[in-house]
Amino acid sequence: MLSALSHGLIEATVWPDTVTQWLAIAALGVGPVGAAFYAWDIGMKRGDIRVLGAASYATPLLSTAFLILAGFAKPSAGIAIAAVLIAGGGLIAARDMVWKKSA
């Protein structure tokens, strides 16, 4: 509710205005985004939730790396610091899995 309220107060709503844009949104829902939610659902039902949670830290790292490789973002010190912090969070989230198995 807070997100919807904040959006209504401080952001301008922009709707797709061409058939191509609507088709692109539908393709994202059916393709990569829909597949990601489907895979997440399978992982939550059949997998180790701790592994899934720790692995989710890779998402922002991978998406940023793809943006840099595609030329839509430039590497910077801020991105490097953020990557180290995200990786550190992933390690903290995975610490029980890593050290229990090796001990």
SEVEXMAR-890541 format. One record per atom (N, C-alpha, C): x, y negated, z; chain; residue in one letter; atom name. Coordinates in Angstrom, 3 decimals, padded with zeros to 6 digits. Layout:
N
<rec c1="X" c2="Y" c3="Z" mol="A" type="A" atom="CA"/>
...
***
This chain:
103
<rec c1="000.824" c2="001.185" c3="000.000" mol="A" type="M" atom="N"/>
<rec c1="000.000" c2="000.000" c3="000.000" mol="A" type="M" atom="CA"/>
<rec c1="000.875" c2="-001.258" c3="000.000" mol="A" type="M" atom="C"/>
<rec c1="001.962" c2="-001.196" c3="000.769" mol="A" type="L" atom="N"/>
<rec c1="002.849" c2="-002.346" c3="000.821" mol="A" type="L" atom="CA"/>
<rec c1="003.495" c2="-002.612" c3="-000.538" mol="A" type="L" atom="C"/>
<rec c1="003.837" c2="-001.551" c3="-001.250" mol="A" type="S" atom="N"/>
<rec c1="004.421" c2="-001.715" c3="-002.588" mol="A" type="S" atom="CA"/>
<rec c1="003.426" c2="-002.359" c3="-003.546" mol="A" type="S" atom="C"/>
<rec c1="002.182" c2="-001.893" c3="-003.507" mol="A" type="A" atom="N"/>
<rec c1="001.157" c2="-002.467" c3="-004.383" mol="A" type="A" atom="CA"/>
<rec c1="000.922" c2="-003.934" c3="-004.045" mol="A" type="A" atom="C"/>
<rec c1="000.880" c2="-004.248" c3="-002.771" mol="A" type="L" atom="N"/>
<rec c1="000.685" c2="-005.641" c3="-002.351" mol="A" type="L" atom="CA"/>
<rec c1="001.854" c2="-006.511" c3="-002.801" mol="A" type="L" atom="C"/>
<rec c1="003.073" c2="-006.013" c3="-002.571" mol="A" type="S" atom="N"/>
<rec c1="004.259" c2="-006.772" c3="-002.993" mol="A" type="S" atom="CA"/>
<rec c1="004.267" c2="-006.979" c3="-004.503" mol="A" type="S" atom="C"/>
<rec c1="003.936" c2="-005.931" c3="-005.257" mol="A" type="H" atom="N"/>
<rec c1="003.892" c2="-006.052" c3="-006.712" mol="A" type="H" atom="CA"/>
<rec c1="002.893" c2="-007.130" c3="-007.126" mol="A" type="H" atom="C"/>
<rec c1="001.698" c2="-007.093" c3="-006.533" mol="A" type="G" atom="N"/>
<rec c1="000.668" c2="-008.075" c3="-006.888" mol="A" type="G" atom="CA"/>
<rec c1="001.061" c2="-009.497" c3="-006.562" mol="A" type="G" atom="C"/>
<rec c1="001.863" c2="-009.669" c3="-005.515" mol="A" type="L" atom="N"/>
<rec c1="002.228" c2="-011.022" c3="-005.085" mol="A" type="L" atom="CA"/>
<rec c1="003.449" c2="-011.593" c3="-005.803" mol="A" type="L" atom="C"/>
<rec c1="004.429" c2="-010.746" c3="-006.126" mol="A" type="I" atom="N"/>
<rec c1="005.690" c2="-011.314" c3="-006.615" mol="A" type="I" atom="CA"/>
<rec c1="006.116" c2="-010.859" c3="-008.006" mol="A" type="I" atom="C"/>
<rec c1="005.415" c2="-009.903" c3="-008.602" mol="A" type="E" atom="N"/>
<rec c1="005.820" c2="-009.424" c3="-009.918" mol="A" type="E" atom="CA"/>
<rec c1="004.719" c2="-009.658" c3="-010.946" mol="A" type="E" atom="C"/>
<rec c1="005.148" c2="-009.829" c3="-012.167" mol="A" type="A" atom="N"/>
<rec c1="004.185" c2="-009.934" c3="-013.261" mol="A" type="A" atom="CA"/>
<rec c1="003.960" c2="-008.540" c3="-013.854" mol="A" type="A" atom="C"/>
<rec c1="002.704" c2="-008.164" c3="-014.000" mol="A" type="T" atom="N"/>
<rec c1="002.387" c2="-006.866" c3="-014.588" mol="A" type="T" atom="CA"/>
<rec c1="002.547" c2="-006.950" c3="-016.098" mol="A" type="T" atom="C"/>
<rec c1="003.250" c2="-005.976" c3="-016.656" mol="A" type="V" atom="N"/>
<rec c1="003.467" c2="-005.920" c3="-018.092" mol="A" type="V" atom="CA"/>
<rec c1="002.967" c2="-004.570" c3="-018.583" mol="A" type="V" atom="C"/>
<rec c1="002.012" c2="-004.582" c3="-019.496" mol="A" type="W" atom="N"/>
<rec c1="001.452" c2="-003.357" c3="-020.057" mol="A" type="W" atom="CA"/>
<rec c1="002.036" c2="-003.124" c3="-021.445" mol="A" type="W" atom="C"/>
<rec c1="002.209" c2="-001.869" c3="-021.836" mol="A" type="P" atom="N"/>
<rec c1="002.649" c2="-001.591" c3="-023.207" mol="A" type="P" atom="CA"/>
<rec c1="001.654" c2="-002.207" c3="-024.191" mol="A" type="P" atom="C"/>
<rec c1="002.180" c2="-002.763" c3="-025.282" mol="A" type="D" atom="N"/>
<rec c1="001.278" c2="-003.448" c3="-026.210" mol="A" type="D" atom="CA"/>
<rec c1="001.237" c2="-002.841" c3="-027.611" mol="A" type="D" atom="C"/>
<rec c1="001.960" c2="-001.745" c3="-027.815" mol="A" type="T" atom="N"/>
<rec c1="001.896" c2="-001.075" c3="-029.119" mol="A" type="T" atom="CA"/>
<rec c1="001.668" c2="000.422" c3="-028.907" mol="A" type="T" atom="C"/>
<rec c1="001.191" c2="001.057" c3="-029.953" mol="A" type="V" atom="N"/>
<rec c1="000.977" c2="002.506" c3="-029.896" mol="A" type="V" atom="CA"/>
<rec c1="002.302" c2="003.215" c3="-029.647" mol="A" type="V" atom="C"/>
<rec c1="003.374" c2="002.715" c3="-030.231" mol="A" type="T" atom="N"/>
<rec c1="004.690" c2="003.325" c3="-030.058" mol="A" type="T" atom="CA"/>
<rec c1="005.114" c2="003.294" c3="-028.588" mol="A" type="T" atom="C"/>
<rec c1="004.866" c2="002.199" c3="-027.917" mol="A" type="Q" atom="N"/>
<rec c1="005.217" c2="002.107" c3="-026.505" mol="A" type="Q" atom="CA"/>
<rec c1="004.394" c2="003.082" c3="-025.663" mol="A" type="Q" atom="C"/>
<rec c1="003.102" c2="003.201" c3="-025.953" mol="A" type="W" atom="N"/>
<rec c1="002.259" c2="004.150" c3="-025.231" mol="A" type="W" atom="CA"/>
<rec c1="002.706" c2="005.587" c3="-025.497" mol="A" type="W" atom="C"/>
<rec c1="003.081" c2="005.884" c3="-026.738" mol="A" type="L" atom="N"/>
<rec c1="003.572" c2="007.223" c3="-027.067" mol="A" type="L" atom="CA"/>
<rec c1="004.896" c2="007.520" c3="-026.355" mol="A" type="L" atom="C"/>
<rec c1="005.743" c2="006.512" c3="-026.244" mol="A" type="A" atom="N"/>
<rec c1="007.014" c2="006.698" c3="-025.530" mol="A" type="A" atom="CA"/>
<rec c1="006.754" c2="007.016" c3="-024.057" mol="A" type="A" atom="C"/>
<rec c1="005.792" c2="006.343" c3="-023.452" mol="A" type="I" atom="N"/>
<rec c1="005.448" c2="006.613" c3="-022.059" mol="A" type="I" atom="CA"/>
<rec c1="004.889" c2="008.028" c3="-021.912" mol="A" type="I" atom="C"/>
<rec c1="004.016" c2="008.420" c3="-022.826" mol="A" type="A" atom="N"/>
<rec c1="003.449" c2="009.774" c3="-022.791" mol="A" type="A" atom="CA"/>
<rec c1="004.553" c2="010.817" c3="-022.972" mol="A" type="A" atom="C"/>
<rec c1="005.502" c2="010.547" c3="-023.873" mol="A" type="A" atom="N"/>
<rec c1="006.598" c2="011.484" c3="-024.107" mol="A" type="A" atom="CA"/>
<rec c1="007.477" c2="011.626" c3="-022.864" mol="A" type="A" atom="C"/>
<rec c1="007.696" c2="010.536" c3="-022.144" mol="A" type="L" atom="N"/>
<rec c1="008.454" c2="010.622" c3="-020.898" mol="A" type="L" atom="CA"/>
<rec c1="007.716" c2="011.476" c3="-019.872" mol="A" type="L" atom="C"/>
<rec c1="006.399" c2="011.301" c3="-019.786" mol="A" type="G" atom="N"/>
<rec c1="005.611" c2="012.072" c3="-018.821" mol="A" type="G" atom="CA"/>
<rec c1="005.591" c2="013.550" c3="-019.137" mol="A" type="G" atom="C"/>
<rec c1="005.496" c2="013.881" c3="-020.408" mol="A" type="V" atom="N"/>
<rec c1="005.458" c2="015.291" c3="-020.816" mol="A" type="V" atom="CA"/>
<rec c1="006.875" c2="015.874" c3="-020.815" mol="A" type="V" atom="C"/>
<rec c1="007.842" c2="015.073" c3="-021.199" mol="A" type="G" atom="N"/>
<rec c1="009.221" c2="015.555" c3="-021.339" mol="A" type="G" atom="CA"/>
<rec c1="010.020" c2="015.484" c3="-020.061" mol="A" type="G" atom="C"/>
<rec c1="011.025" c2="014.621" c3="-020.007" mol="A" type="P" atom="N"/>
<rec c1="011.979" c2="014.670" c3="-018.900" mol="A" type="P" atom="CA"/>
<rec c1="011.382" c2="014.383" c3="-017.525" mol="A" type="P" atom="C"/>
<rec c1="010.498" c2="013.424" c3="-017.420" mol="A" type="V" atom="N"/>
<rec c1="009.933" c2="013.096" c3="-016.108" mol="A" type="V" atom="CA"/>
<rec c1="009.004" c2="014.213" c3="-015.633" mol="A" type="V" atom="C"/>
<rec c1="008.148" c2="014.683" c3="-016.522" mol="A" type="G" atom="N"/>
<rec c1="007.260" c2="015.785" c3="-016.167" mol="A" type="G" atom="CA"/>
<rec c1="008.033" c2="017.042" c3="-015.827" mol="A" type="G" atom="C"/>
<rec c1="009.064" c2="017.331" c3="-016.593" mol="A" type="A" atom="N"/>
<rec c1="009.895" c2="018.506" c3="-016.328" mol="A" type="A" atom="CA"/>
<rec c1="010.606" c2="018.376" c3="-014.982" mol="A" type="A" atom="C"/>
<rec c1="011.041" c2="017.171" c3="-014.654" mol="A" type="A" atom="N"/>
<rec c1="011.716" c2="016.968" c3="-013.373" mol="A" type="A" atom="CA"/>
<rec c1="010.765" c2="017.234" c3="-012.207" mol="A" type="A" atom="C"/>
<rec c1="009.532" c2="016.747" c3="-012.303" mol="A" type="F" atom="N"/>
<rec c1="008.564" c2="017.011" c3="-011.241" mol="A" type="F" atom="CA"/>
<rec c1="008.226" c2="018.499" c3="-011.163" mol="A" type="F" atom="C"/>
<rec c1="008.137" c2="019.158" c3="-012.297" mol="A" type="Y" atom="N"/>
<rec c1="007.853" c2="020.587" c3="-012.330" mol="A" type="Y" atom="CA"/>
<rec c1="009.004" c2="021.367" c3="-011.681" mol="A" type="Y" atom="C"/>
<rec c1="010.241" c2="021.008" c3="-012.024" mol="A" type="A" atom="N"/>
<rec c1="011.406" c2="021.674" c3="-011.439" mol="A" type="A" atom="CA"/>
<rec c1="011.486" c2="021.412" c3="-009.937" mol="A" type="A" atom="C"/>
<rec c1="011.172" c2="020.187" c3="-009.525" mol="A" type="W" atom="N"/>
<rec c1="011.174" c2="019.842" c3="-008.099" mol="A" type="W" atom="CA"/>
<rec c1="010.145" c2="020.700" c3="-007.356" mol="A" type="W" atom="C"/>
<rec c1="008.971" c2="020.870" c3="-007.944" mol="A" type="D" atom="N"/>
<rec c1="007.924" c2="021.678" c3="-007.328" mol="A" type="D" atom="CA"/>
<rec c1="008.381" c2="023.123" c3="-007.155" mol="A" type="D" atom="C"/>
<rec c1="009.005" c2="023.674" c3="-008.182" mol="A" type="I" atom="N"/>
<rec c1="009.520" c2="025.053" c3="-008.092" mol="A" type="I" atom="CA"/>
<rec c1="010.594" c2="025.137" c3="-007.012" mol="A" type="I" atom="C"/>
<rec c1="011.485" c2="024.155" c3="-006.993" mol="A" type="G" atom="N"/>
<rec c1="012.542" c2="024.143" c3="-005.989" mol="A" type="G" atom="CA"/>
<rec c1="011.999" c2="024.060" c3="-004.574" mol="A" type="G" atom="C"/>
<rec c1="010.965" c2="023.255" c3="-004.375" mol="A" type="M" atom="N"/>
<rec c1="010.374" c2="023.129" c3="-003.041" mol="A" type="M" atom="CA"/>
<rec c1="009.681" c2="024.420" c3="-002.607" mol="A" type="M" atom="C"/>
<rec c1="009.078" c2="025.121" c3="-003.554" mol="A" type="K" atom="N"/>
<rec c1="008.337" c2="026.337" c3="-003.215" mol="A" type="K" atom="CA"/>
<rec c1="009.225" c2="027.564" c3="-003.087" mol="A" type="K" atom="C"/>
<rec c1="010.264" c2="027.659" c3="-003.911" mol="A" type="R" atom="N"/>
<rec c1="011.052" c2="028.893" c3="-003.976" mol="A" type="R" atom="CA"/>
<rec c1="012.504" c2="028.734" c3="-003.570" mol="A" type="R" atom="C"/>
<rec c1="012.994" c2="027.511" c3="-003.483" mol="A" type="G" atom="N"/>
<rec c1="014.415" c2="027.305" c3="-003.240" mol="A" type="G" atom="CA"/>
<rec c1="014.714" c2="026.899" c3="-001.813" mol="A" type="G" atom="C"/>
<rec c1="015.963" c2="026.568" c3="-001.594" mol="A" type="D" atom="N"/>
<rec c1="016.422" c2="026.075" c3="-000.302" mol="A" type="D" atom="CA"/>
<rec c1="016.217" c2="024.563" c3="-000.288" mol="A" type="D" atom="C"/>
<rec c1="015.328" c2="024.111" c3="000.554" mol="A" type="I" atom="N"/>
<rec c1="014.978" c2="022.686" c3="000.582" mol="A" type="I" atom="CA"/>
<rec c1="016.181" c2="021.831" c3="000.944" mol="A" type="I" atom="C"/>
<rec c1="017.065" c2="022.358" c3="001.783" mol="A" type="R" atom="N"/>
<rec c1="018.265" c2="021.593" c3="002.159" mol="A" type="R" atom="CA"/>
<rec c1="019.165" c2="021.356" c3="000.950" mol="A" type="R" atom="C"/>
<rec c1="019.324" c2="022.370" c3="000.116" mol="A" type="V" atom="N"/>
<rec c1="020.148" c2="022.226" c3="-001.092" mol="A" type="V" atom="CA"/>
<rec c1="019.504" c2="021.234" c3="-002.046" mol="A" type="V" atom="C"/>
<rec c1="018.201" c2="021.329" c3="-002.211" mol="A" type="L" atom="N"/>
<rec c1="017.479" c2="020.419" c3="-003.097" mol="A" type="L" atom="CA"/>
<rec c1="017.626" c2="018.969" c3="-002.633" mol="A" type="L" atom="C"/>
<rec c1="017.486" c2="018.758" c3="-001.339" mol="A" type="G" atom="N"/>
<rec c1="017.638" c2="017.407" c3="-000.792" mol="A" type="G" atom="CA"/>
<rec c1="019.041" c2="016.865" c3="-000.988" mol="A" type="G" atom="C"/>
<rec c1="020.038" c2="017.683" c3="-000.716" mol="A" type="A" atom="N"/>
<rec c1="021.426" c2="017.239" c3="-000.896" mol="A" type="A" atom="CA"/>
<rec c1="021.735" c2="016.996" c3="-002.370" mol="A" type="A" atom="C"/>
<rec c1="021.227" c2="017.863" c3="-003.255" mol="A" type="A" atom="N"/>
<rec c1="021.479" c2="017.699" c3="-004.691" mol="A" type="A" atom="CA"/>
<rec c1="020.797" c2="016.457" c3="-005.253" mol="A" type="A" atom="C"/>
<rec c1="019.733" c2="016.004" c3="-004.611" mol="A" type="S" atom="N"/>
<rec c1="019.026" c2="014.824" c3="-005.122" mol="A" type="S" atom="CA"/>
<rec c1="019.891" c2="013.563" c3="-005.056" mol="A" type="S" atom="C"/>
<rec c1="020.944" c2="013.601" c3="-004.268" mol="A" type="Y" atom="N"/>
<rec c1="021.858" c2="012.454" c3="-004.228" mol="A" type="Y" atom="CA"/>
<rec c1="022.588" c2="012.280" c3="-005.562" mol="A" type="Y" atom="C"/>
<rec c1="022.663" c2="013.317" c3="-006.375" mol="A" type="A" atom="N"/>
<rec c1="023.361" c2="013.225" c3="-007.657" mol="A" type="A" atom="CA"/>
<rec c1="022.584" c2="012.415" c3="-008.691" mol="A" type="A" atom="C"/>
<rec c1="021.279" c2="012.284" c3="-008.525" mol="A" type="T" atom="N"/>
<rec c1="020.456" c2="011.612" c3="-009.533" mol="A" type="T" atom="CA"/>
<rec c1="020.918" c2="010.188" c3="-009.835" mol="A" type="T" atom="C"/>
<rec c1="021.070" c2="009.308" c3="-008.842" mol="A" type="P" atom="N"/>
<rec c1="021.517" c2="007.948" c3="-009.191" mol="A" type="P" atom="CA"/>
<rec c1="022.935" c2="007.920" c3="-009.751" mol="A" type="P" atom="C"/>
<rec c1="023.787" c2="008.841" c3="-009.300" mol="A" type="L" atom="N"/>
<rec c1="025.150" c2="008.887" c3="-009.848" mol="A" type="L" atom="CA"/>
<rec c1="025.135" c2="009.273" c3="-011.318" mol="A" type="L" atom="C"/>
<rec c1="024.361" c2="010.306" c3="-011.650" mol="A" type="L" atom="N"/>
<rec c1="024.294" c2="010.753" c3="-013.042" mol="A" type="L" atom="CA"/>
<rec c1="023.646" c2="009.708" c3="-013.944" mol="A" type="L" atom="C"/>
<rec c1="022.564" c2="009.095" c3="-013.476" mol="A" type="S" atom="N"/>
<rec c1="021.893" c2="008.101" c3="-014.324" mol="A" type="S" atom="CA"/>
<rec c1="022.795" c2="006.894" c3="-014.566" mol="A" type="S" atom="C"/>
<rec c1="023.536" c2="006.473" c3="-013.552" mol="A" type="T" atom="N"/>
<rec c1="024.462" c2="005.350" c3="-013.727" mol="A" type="T" atom="CA"/>
<rec c1="025.602" c2="005.737" c3="-014.660" mol="A" type="T" atom="C"/>
<rec c1="026.103" c2="006.952" c3="-014.511" mol="A" type="A" atom="N"/>
<rec c1="027.176" c2="007.410" c3="-015.405" mol="A" type="A" atom="CA"/>
<rec c1="026.702" c2="007.452" c3="-016.857" mol="A" type="A" atom="C"/>
<rec c1="025.474" c2="007.929" c3="-017.078" mol="A" type="F" atom="N"/>
<rec c1="024.933" c2="007.947" c3="-018.441" mol="A" type="F" atom="CA"/>
<rec c1="024.780" c2="006.533" c3="-019.002" mol="A" type="F" atom="C"/>
<rec c1="024.338" c2="005.589" c3="-018.171" mol="A" type="L" atom="N"/>
<rec c1="024.213" c2="004.202" c3="-018.635" mol="A" type="L" atom="CA"/>
<rec c1="025.577" c2="003.633" c3="-019.023" mol="A" type="L" atom="C"/>
<rec c1="026.591" c2="003.937" c3="-018.237" mol="A" type="I" atom="N"/>
<rec c1="027.943" c2="003.452" c3="-018.546" mol="A" type="I" atom="CA"/>
<rec c1="028.456" c2="004.099" c3="-019.833" mol="A" type="I" atom="C"/>
<rec c1="028.283" c2="005.422" c3="-019.957" mol="A" type="L" atom="N"/>
<rec c1="028.748" c2="006.122" c3="-021.160" mol="A" type="L" atom="CA"/>
<rec c1="028.017" c2="005.655" c3="-022.418" mol="A" type="L" atom="C"/>
<rec c1="026.740" c2="005.296" c3="-022.283" mol="A" type="A" atom="N"/>
<rec c1="025.960" c2="004.835" c3="-023.435" mol="A" type="A" atom="CA"/>
<rec c1="026.200" c2="003.362" c3="-023.737" mol="A" type="A" atom="C"/>
<rec c1="026.939" c2="002.672" c3="-022.893" mol="A" type="G" atom="N"/>
<rec c1="027.256" c2="001.274" c3="-023.142" mol="A" type="G" atom="CA"/>
<rec c1="026.210" c2="000.290" c3="-022.641" mol="A" type="G" atom="C"/>
<rec c1="025.264" c2="000.741" c3="-021.822" mol="A" type="F" atom="N"/>
<rec c1="024.239" c2="-000.158" c3="-021.294" mol="A" type="F" atom="CA"/>
<rec c1="024.622" c2="-000.764" c3="-019.950" mol="A" type="F" atom="C"/>
<rec c1="025.700" c2="-000.306" c3="-019.366" mol="A" type="A" atom="N"/>
<rec c1="026.212" c2="-000.850" c3="-018.109" mol="A" type="A" atom="CA"/>
<rec c1="027.733" c2="-000.829" c3="-018.173" mol="A" type="A" atom="C"/>
<rec c1="028.328" c2="-001.729" c3="-017.426" mol="A" type="K" atom="N"/>
<rec c1="029.782" c2="-001.797" c3="-017.388" mol="A" type="K" atom="CA"/>
<rec c1="030.268" c2="-001.299" c3="-016.039" mol="A" type="K" atom="C"/>
<rec c1="031.356" c2="-000.511" c3="-016.053" mol="A" type="P" atom="N"/>
<rec c1="031.922" c2="-000.076" c3="-014.769" mol="A" type="P" atom="CA"/>
<rec c1="032.354" c2="-001.291" c3="-013.956" mol="A" type="P" atom="C"/>
<rec c1="032.127" c2="-001.222" c3="-012.661" mol="A" type="S" atom="N"/>
<rec c1="032.524" c2="-002.336" c3="-011.802" mol="A" type="S" atom="CA"/>
<rec c1="032.875" c2="-001.799" c3="-010.419" mol="A" type="S" atom="C"/>
<rec c1="033.486" c2="-002.665" c3="-009.635" mol="A" type="A" atom="N"/>
<rec c1="033.829" c2="-002.283" c3="-008.266" mol="A" type="A" atom="CA"/>
<rec c1="032.565" c2="-001.992" c3="-007.465" mol="A" type="A" atom="C"/>
<rec c1="031.506" c2="-002.762" c3="-007.696" mol="A" type="G" atom="N"/>
<rec c1="030.249" c2="-002.537" c3="-006.982" mol="A" type="G" atom="CA"/>
<rec c1="029.670" c2="-001.159" c3="-007.271" mol="A" type="G" atom="C"/>
<rec c1="029.742" c2="-000.748" c3="-008.526" mol="A" type="I" atom="N"/>
<rec c1="029.244" c2="000.582" c3="-008.896" mol="A" type="I" atom="CA"/>
<rec c1="030.121" c2="001.656" c3="-008.260" mol="A" type="I" atom="C"/>
<rec c1="031.424" c2="001.443" c3="-008.237" mol="A" type="A" atom="N"/>
<rec c1="032.326" c2="002.425" c3="-007.622" mol="A" type="A" atom="CA"/>
<rec c1="032.049" c2="002.553" c3="-006.122" mol="A" type="A" atom="C"/>
<rec c1="031.844" c2="001.438" c3="-005.450" mol="A" type="I" atom="N"/>
<rec c1="031.537" c2="001.470" c3="-004.016" mol="A" type="I" atom="CA"/>
<rec c1="030.213" c2="002.180" c3="-003.776" mol="A" type="I" atom="C"/>
<rec c1="029.212" c2="001.854" c3="-004.595" mol="A" type="A" atom="N"/>
<rec c1="027.914" c2="002.517" c3="-004.462" mol="A" type="A" atom="CA"/>
<rec c1="028.040" c2="004.019" c3="-004.687" mol="A" type="A" atom="C"/>
<rec c1="028.845" c2="004.420" c3="-005.672" mol="A" type="A" atom="N"/>
<rec c1="029.031" c2="005.843" c3="-005.957" mol="A" type="A" atom="CA"/>
<rec c1="029.678" c2="006.560" c3="-004.774" mol="A" type="A" atom="C"/>
<rec c1="030.658" c2="005.921" c3="-004.153" mol="A" type="V" atom="N"/>
<rec c1="031.312" c2="006.519" c3="-002.983" mol="A" type="V" atom="CA"/>
<rec c1="030.321" c2="006.644" c3="-001.831" mol="A" type="V" atom="C"/>
<rec c1="029.500" c2="005.621" c3="-001.622" mol="A" type="L" atom="N"/>
<rec c1="028.507" c2="005.665" c3="-000.545" mol="A" type="L" atom="CA"/>
<rec c1="027.453" c2="006.742" c3="-000.803" mol="A" type="L" atom="C"/>
<rec c1="027.003" c2="006.856" c3="-002.046" mol="A" type="I" atom="N"/>
<rec c1="026.007" c2="007.886" c3="-002.388" mol="A" type="I" atom="CA"/>
<rec c1="026.604" c2="009.276" c3="-002.209" mol="A" type="I" atom="C"/>
<rec c1="027.830" c2="009.460" c3="-002.699" mol="A" type="A" atom="N"/>
<rec c1="028.491" c2="010.758" c3="-002.538" mol="A" type="A" atom="CA"/>
<rec c1="028.689" c2="011.079" c3="-001.057" mol="A" type="A" atom="C"/>
<rec c1="029.032" c2="010.070" c3="-000.284" mol="A" type="G" atom="N"/>
<rec c1="029.171" c2="010.275" c3="001.162" mol="A" type="G" atom="CA"/>
<rec c1="027.852" c2="010.691" c3="001.798" mol="A" type="G" atom="C"/>
<rec c1="026.766" c2="010.072" c3="001.363" mol="A" type="G" atom="N"/>
<rec c1="025.449" c2="010.469" c3="001.864" mol="A" type="G" atom="CA"/>
<rec c1="025.126" c2="011.903" c3="001.503" mol="A" type="G" atom="C"/>
<rec c1="025.482" c2="012.298" c3="000.297" mol="A" type="G" atom="N"/>
<rec c1="025.267" c2="013.684" c3="-000.121" mol="A" type="G" atom="CA"/>
<rec c1="026.082" c2="014.654" c3="000.716" mol="A" type="G" atom="C"/>
<rec c1="027.317" c2="014.275" c3="001.011" mol="A" type="L" atom="N"/>
<rec c1="028.155" c2="015.139" c3="001.854" mol="A" type="L" atom="CA"/>
<rec c1="027.603" c2="015.245" c3="003.267" mol="A" type="L" atom="C"/>
<rec c1="027.128" c2="014.137" c3="003.794" mol="A" type="I" atom="N"/>
<rec c1="026.526" c2="014.177" c3="005.129" mol="A" type="I" atom="CA"/>
<rec c1="025.283" c2="015.066" c3="005.114" mol="A" type="I" atom="C"/>
<rec c1="024.465" c2="014.936" c3="004.070" mol="A" type="A" atom="N"/>
<rec c1="023.254" c2="015.753" c3="003.968" mol="A" type="A" atom="CA"/>
<rec c1="023.588" c2="017.231" c3="003.830" mol="A" type="A" atom="C"/>
<rec c1="024.727" c2="017.540" c3="003.205" mol="A" type="A" atom="N"/>
<rec c1="025.093" c2="018.929" c3="002.942" mol="A" type="A" atom="CA"/>
<rec c1="026.032" c2="019.510" c3="003.991" mol="A" type="A" atom="C"/>
<rec c1="026.382" c2="018.753" c3="005.002" mol="A" type="R" atom="N"/>
<rec c1="027.413" c2="019.197" c3="005.942" mol="A" type="R" atom="CA"/>
<rec c1="027.081" c2="020.522" c3="006.615" mol="A" type="R" atom="C"/>
<rec c1="025.830" c2="020.734" c3="006.991" mol="A" type="D" atom="N"/>
<rec c1="025.467" c2="021.993" c3="007.635" mol="A" type="D" atom="CA"/>
<rec c1="025.618" c2="023.176" c3="006.692" mol="A" type="D" atom="C"/>
<rec c1="025.297" c2="022.973" c3="005.431" mol="A" type="M" atom="N"/>
<rec c1="025.404" c2="024.061" c3="004.456" mol="A" type="M" atom="CA"/>
<rec c1="026.861" c2="024.410" c3="004.194" mol="A" type="M" atom="C"/>
<rec c1="027.724" c2="023.411" c3="004.130" mol="A" type="V" atom="N"/>
<rec c1="029.121" c2="023.623" c3="003.785" mol="A" type="V" atom="CA"/>
<rec c1="029.880" c2="024.250" c3="004.953" mol="A" type="V" atom="C"/>
<rec c1="029.738" c2="023.680" c3="006.134" mol="A" type="W" atom="N"/>
<rec c1="030.557" c2="024.142" c3="007.252" mol="A" type="W" atom="CA"/>
<rec c1="030.021" c2="025.412" c3="007.911" mol="A" type="W" atom="C"/>
<rec c1="028.747" c2="025.685" c3="007.845" mol="A" type="K" atom="N"/>
<rec c1="028.219" c2="026.921" c3="008.424" mol="A" type="K" atom="CA"/>
<rec c1="028.674" c2="028.136" c3="007.622" mol="A" type="K" atom="C"/>
<rec c1="028.740" c2="028.009" c3="006.301" mol="A" type="K" atom="N"/>
<rec c1="029.114" c2="029.135" c3="005.453" mol="A" type="K" atom="CA"/>
<rec c1="030.595" c2="029.442" c3="005.550" mol="A" type="K" atom="C"/>
<rec c1="031.424" c2="028.417" c3="005.743" mol="A" type="S" atom="N"/>
<rec c1="032.859" c2="028.648" c3="005.773" mol="A" type="S" atom="CA"/>
<rec c1="033.354" c2="029.020" c3="007.168" mol="A" type="S" atom="C"/>
<rec c1="032.561" c2="028.785" c3="008.190" mol="A" type="A" atom="N"/>
<rec c1="033.005" c2="029.071" c3="009.568" mol="A" type="A" atom="CA"/>
<rec c1="032.783" c2="030.513" c3="009.929" mol="A" type="A" atom="C"/>
***
